[in-house]
Amino acid sequence: MDRANYYETDRALAEYLLFHYCCPEDALPANVVSAGALNFLSRCVGECLQLEQLPAKARALDLGCAVGRATFELARHCVEVVGIDYSGRFITIAGHLRKNGSFLFGCIDEGDLTRPCQAVVPTDIDRTRVRFERGDAMDLPADLGGFDVVLMANLIDRLHDPRRCLNRLPDLLNRGGQLIITSPYTWQPEYTPKENWLGGFERDGKRVRTTDTLKEILAPHFQFSQSRNLPFLIREHARKFQLGVAEASVWIRK
């Protein structure tokens, strides 16, 4: 299967809805320790967003929003939040969640066996602050306007040309705005041609790491603020899980 089309499948939708909205009892068997890896998208916002630097009527952009949990979490602190994703399926479901507050789906247990699960947006979030659009992170509309927060959660290593996306960011962020990038840096040629990788290779005898390349690309327009490790867990089925650790870095627009 074309990896780009994977995000339109029922399996991908179920994985991402659990990843974004799951309760521990939905994600893990009893007595299995999560290592603090659940609720990744809400932690991206809660642990990385610097609230004291937000203006009174902040606008936020969730780039690569998938099914929208971080978009909703940003609405706790921003009066307008735009979520953009390349997957039309994800955007349709995110729009359903915005309108209805919940979505019933089949959680995969084994093979073709599923059980009903429900994704629920926390009731204390004002969903009217959020809107979702289908779009390409490497070819964003020119009329998006300026933002005080841009979140890119586990996106850059899934782009064909991540530099092209990163080079657009100075035009999207207002002065003093916050850029939050999280990624496990899982560079794979199925998503990103090797010549476009930001790290994970040797050049002229030196090991090139994504963190250093990000600093090189962003330094002319952004001041590095902080970084931390954020574990995350993706449930494939009842007995198989992916445990990852994203590096979360925060950058301030000069």
PASEKOL-909095 format. One line per field, with one value per residue (C-alpha): x, y, z; residue in one letter. Coordinates in Angstrom, 3 decimals, always signed. Layout:
# residues N
x: (X | ...)
y: (Y | ...)
z: (Z | ...)
res: (A | ...)
# end
This chain:
# residues 254
x: (+0.000 | +1.150 | +2.133 | +0.488 | -2.837 | -2.459 | -3.862 | -7.167 | -7.733 | -9.966 | -6.923 | -5.078 | -8.189 | -8.686 | -5.021 | -5.034 | -8.362 | -7.026 | -3.703 | -5.489 | -8.476 | -8.056 | -8.658 | -6.048 | -8.548 | -9.084 | -5.398 | -3.764 | -4.478 | -4.889 | -1.677 | +0.445 | +2.445 | +2.187 | +5.474 | +3.667 | +3.204 | -0.569 | -2.350 | +0.586 | -1.240 | -2.576 | +0.931 | +2.402 | +0.297 | +0.238 | +3.979 | +5.384 | +3.167 | +4.497 | +1.252 | +2.855 | +4.002 | +0.579 | -1.209 | -4.799 | -6.400 | -3.914 | -4.313 | -2.864 | -2.136 | -1.955 | -0.067 | -0.508 | -3.427 | -4.652 | -7.930 | -7.567 | -6.863 | -4.035 | -6.151 | -8.836 | -6.259 | -4.871 | -8.409 | -8.106 | -5.654 | -6.284 | -9.400 | -8.947 | -7.251 | -6.834 | -6.081 | -4.668 | -3.943 | -3.283 | -5.656 | -9.198 | -10.445 | -8.813 | -10.178 | -13.699 | -13.611 | -12.056 | -14.904 | -17.414 | -15.775 | -15.964 | -19.677 | -20.768 | -18.099 | -17.671 | -17.215 | -17.891 | -15.392 | -14.142 | -11.028 | -9.021 | -8.527 | -7.207 | -7.176 | -10.589 | -12.120 | -13.027 | -14.877 | -16.683 | -14.752 | -15.680 | -13.449 | -14.645 | -13.526 | -13.215 | -16.409 | -14.600 | -13.137 | -14.950 | -15.131 | -16.397 | -12.889 | -11.630 | -11.848 | -10.314 | -9.032 | -7.490 | -4.135 | -0.514 | +2.074 | +4.549 | +2.167 | +0.067 | -2.399 | -1.027 | -3.996 | -3.714 | -2.630 | -0.324 | -0.301 | +0.984 | +1.457 | +2.339 | +2.403 | +3.946 | +3.432 | +5.277 | +5.064 | +8.461 | +9.633 | +6.475 | +6.989 | +8.480 | +10.440 | +10.524 | +12.800 | +10.136 | +7.665 | +10.133 | +11.108 | +7.482 | +7.231 | +8.758 | +5.899 | +3.280 | +4.416 | +3.988 | +6.910 | +7.244 | +5.149 | +5.904 | +6.857 | +6.545 | +8.052 | +7.845 | +9.249 | +10.908 | +12.985 | +11.983 | +13.384 | +12.173 | +12.510 | +8.840 | +7.933 | +11.023 | +13.664 | +17.065 | +18.369 | +15.686 | +16.369 | +17.280 | +19.373 | +20.188 | +23.153 | +26.865 | +28.262 | +32.019 | +32.695 | +30.391 | +27.179 | +24.297 | +21.443 | +18.036 | +18.312 | +21.402 | +19.809 | +16.693 | +18.865 | +20.660 | +17.409 | +15.508 | +18.301 | +17.912 | +14.316 | +13.849 | +15.424 | +15.716 | +13.876 | +13.821 | +13.539 | +12.326 | +11.572 | +7.917 | +7.153 | +4.172 | +2.327 | +0.490 | -1.804 | -1.893 | -4.130 | -4.872 | -1.438 | +0.864 | +2.044 | +4.613 | +6.498 | +8.337 | +10.053 | +9.627 | +11.977 | +9.871 | +11.576 | +10.182 | +11.306 | +10.403 | +9.967 | +12.448)
y: (+0.000 | +3.539 | +4.947 | +8.270 | +6.442 | +4.600 | +7.602 | +7.186 | +3.612 | +2.397 | +1.000 | +4.313 | +6.165 | +3.831 | +4.081 | +7.861 | +8.279 | +6.150 | +8.019 | +11.361 | +10.624 | +7.299 | +6.525 | +4.215 | +1.351 | +1.617 | +1.767 | -0.774 | -4.181 | -4.230 | -3.997 | -2.781 | +0.343 | +3.202 | +4.918 | +8.253 | +7.878 | +8.357 | +11.598 | +12.706 | +15.467 | +17.148 | +16.968 | +18.608 | +21.653 | +21.440 | +20.885 | +22.985 | +26.044 | +29.065 | +30.625 | +33.778 | +34.750 | +34.462 | +37.684 | +38.215 | +37.094 | +34.539 | +32.617 | +29.136 | +26.781 | +23.002 | +21.831 | +18.123 | +18.034 | +14.506 | +13.969 | +17.149 | +16.575 | +19.119 | +21.581 | +21.391 | +21.613 | +24.834 | +26.256 | +26.261 | +29.150 | +30.712 | +32.399 | +30.933 | +27.692 | +26.320 | +22.627 | +21.558 | +18.016 | +16.372 | +13.462 | +14.191 | +11.324 | +12.758 | +16.241 | +14.875 | +13.101 | +16.127 | +18.224 | +15.706 | +15.952 | +19.746 | +19.627 | +16.776 | +16.475 | +12.716 | +9.984 | +6.239 | +3.980 | +0.390 | -0.256 | -3.178 | -6.054 | -8.857 | -9.305 | -8.142 | -8.211 | -4.816 | -3.419 | -0.084 | +2.889 | +6.528 | +9.557 | +12.444 | +16.073 | +17.322 | +19.166 | +22.188 | +23.084 | +25.656 | +23.804 | +26.894 | +28.358 | +25.605 | +25.051 | +22.329 | +22.495 | +19.969 | +21.211 | +20.444 | +21.530 | +22.075 | +24.250 | +26.274 | +28.955 | +32.484 | +33.961 | +32.087 | +35.227 | +35.472 | +33.167 | +33.386 | +29.613 | +27.032 | +23.388 | +20.671 | +17.433 | +14.435 | +15.886 | +16.753 | +13.165 | +12.443 | +15.221 | +14.782 | +18.040 | +19.219 | +22.184 | +23.618 | +23.566 | +24.985 | +27.832 | +29.027 | +29.324 | +32.818 | +34.236 | +32.436 | +33.429 | +36.874 | +38.456 | +36.723 | +33.798 | +30.245 | +27.393 | +23.935 | +21.008 | +17.433 | +14.427 | +11.050 | +11.723 | +8.434 | +9.186 | +6.684 | +6.860 | +5.836 | +9.305 | +11.470 | +10.875 | +10.465 | +13.620 | +15.539 | +14.014 | +16.582 | +14.098 | +10.461 | +10.181 | +10.944 | +13.743 | +14.260 | +11.917 | +13.796 | +12.487 | +14.765 | +14.949 | +16.515 | +18.804 | +20.496 | +20.910 | +22.454 | +24.999 | +25.798 | +26.307 | +28.214 | +30.358 | +33.359 | +33.946 | +32.064 | +31.984 | +28.500 | +28.399 | +24.856 | +21.158 | +18.066 | +14.422 | +13.404 | +9.652 | +8.474 | +5.205 | +4.066 | +1.058 | -1.146 | -3.813 | -5.337 | -6.959 | -4.758 | -1.223 | +1.271 | +3.146 | +6.232 | +9.264 | +12.568 | +15.461 | +18.563 | +21.862 | +25.362 | +28.341 | +32.033 | +34.195 | +37.081)
z: (+0.000 | -0.775 | +2.622 | +1.755 | +1.406 | +4.721 | +6.576 | +4.719 | +5.991 | +8.810 | +10.642 | +10.591 | +11.692 | +14.666 | +15.688 | +15.563 | +17.349 | +20.203 | +20.093 | +20.372 | +22.610 | +24.403 | +28.045 | +29.636 | +29.814 | +26.034 | +25.175 | +27.469 | +28.983 | +32.750 | +34.805 | +31.860 | +32.723 | +30.218 | +31.237 | +31.105 | +27.343 | +27.046 | +26.141 | +23.998 | +22.117 | +25.236 | +26.748 | +23.639 | +24.492 | +28.281 | +28.735 | +25.888 | +25.451 | +27.360 | +28.551 | +29.961 | +26.456 | +24.800 | +23.838 | +25.000 | +21.713 | +20.487 | +17.223 | +16.825 | +13.934 | +14.413 | +11.351 | +10.672 | +13.106 | +12.168 | +14.085 | +16.070 | +19.762 | +19.979 | +18.001 | +20.663 | +23.465 | +21.959 | +22.110 | +25.918 | +25.542 | +22.089 | +20.760 | +17.257 | +16.267 | +12.741 | +12.263 | +8.899 | +7.706 | +4.354 | +5.058 | +3.965 | +6.155 | +9.267 | +8.576 | +8.067 | +11.434 | +13.151 | +11.769 | +13.119 | +16.554 | +16.398 | +15.585 | +17.850 | +20.546 | +20.127 | +17.523 | +17.781 | +16.027 | +15.933 | +17.997 | +16.598 | +19.017 | +16.786 | +13.020 | +11.793 | +15.273 | +16.694 | +19.677 | +19.979 | +21.365 | +21.586 | +21.015 | +23.174 | +23.191 | +26.796 | +27.629 | +29.097 | +25.678 | +23.519 | +20.213 | +18.367 | +18.587 | +16.268 | +12.526 | +10.366 | +6.797 | +4.451 | +3.219 | +2.418 | +4.996 | +2.168 | +0.147 | +2.581 | +1.429 | +1.280 | +3.179 | +6.477 | +8.324 | +11.321 | +14.343 | +17.902 | +18.131 | +15.495 | +16.594 | +14.429 | +16.360 | +14.893 | +11.398 | +9.968 | +9.440 | +7.446 | +4.889 | +1.423 | +1.822 | +5.465 | +4.673 | +2.403 | +5.274 | +7.801 | +5.477 | +5.411 | +9.204 | +9.641 | +7.565 | +9.672 | +13.154 | +14.676 | +16.527 | +19.870 | +18.614 | +19.691 | +17.379 | +18.929 | +17.025 | +18.276 | +16.473 | +17.126 | +13.963 | +12.315 | +8.890 | +6.282 | +2.491 | +2.123 | +3.380 | +2.865 | +0.161 | +1.799 | +0.164 | +2.115 | +5.540 | +8.188 | +10.169 | +10.754 | +8.375 | +8.023 | +5.880 | +5.381 | +8.274 | +10.674 | +12.198 | +11.258 | +13.764 | +13.200 | +16.225 | +14.787 | +11.354 | +12.898 | +14.718 | +11.460 | +9.514 | +12.198 | +13.704 | +11.332 | +12.445 | +15.739 | +19.172 | +20.661 | +23.991 | +25.390 | +24.611 | +26.405 | +25.750 | +25.417 | +25.342 | +23.305 | +22.807 | +19.677 | +20.011 | +16.896 | +18.416 | +21.810 | +22.138 | +20.066 | +20.808 | +19.553 | +22.270 | +21.028 | +22.479 | +20.654 | +21.156 | +21.761 | +21.016 | +21.470 | +19.386 | +19.720 | +16.615 | +16.685)
res: (M | D | R | A | N | Y | Y | E | T | D | R | A | L | A | E | Y | L | L | F | H | Y | C | C | P | E | D | A | L | P | A | N | V | V | S | A | G | A | L | N | F | L | S | R | C | V | G | E | C | L | Q | L | E | Q | L | P | A | K | A | R | A | L | D | L | G | C | A | V | G | R | A | T | F | E | L | A | R | H | C | V | E | V | V | G | I | D | Y | S | G | R | F | I | T | I | A | G | H | L | R | K | N | G | S | F | L | F | G | C | I | D | E | G | D | L | T | R | P | C | Q | A | V | V | P | T | D | I | D | R | T | R | V | R | F | E | R | G | D | A | M | D | L | P | A | D | L | G | G | F | D | V | V | L | M | A | N | L | I | D | R | L | H | D | P | R | R | C | L | N | R | L | P | D | L | L | N | R | G | G | Q | L | I | I | T | S | P | Y | T | W | Q | P | E | Y | T | P | K | E | N | W | L | G | G | F | E | R | D | G | K | R | V | R | T | T | D | T | L | K | E | I | L | A | P | H | F | Q | F | S | Q | S | R | N | L | P | F | L | I | R | E | H | A | R | K | F | Q | L | G | V | A | E | A | S | V | W | I | R | K)
# end
